Structure formats: structure tokens, C-alpha cells
């Protein structure tokens, strides 16, 4: 999944990702895990500086 397409992540209690095109995807990962994976992706491609502290978005 392209992390840049993620518009919203919610827990209903299942984790549901809403994409920018309006599609919704239910995933097994927790909301926190999706957030961590997305942040790691943004760091890898340089959209978030490597000096940012954990928890900073």
C-alpha cells in the first residue's frame, strides 16, 4: 500500500485505513503499528527528518 495515499486511520475496533480516493481497507495491524510503519516510510524517503524524536510527526 502506498503510505502517501493514506488519509485517515481509525479503530472501529478493527483498524480501518481510508485512502485519499475514498476506498476503505481493513487491516490486521493496530492503529499504532500503521502509524509507526507510515512514519518509518516517510523517514526513509526523506519527508520526515532523521533528527525528529520518536512520537513527533
Secondary structure, 3 states (H helix, E strand, C coil): CCHHHEEEEEECCCEEEEECCCCEEEECCCHHHHHHHHHHHHHHCCCCCCCCCCCCC
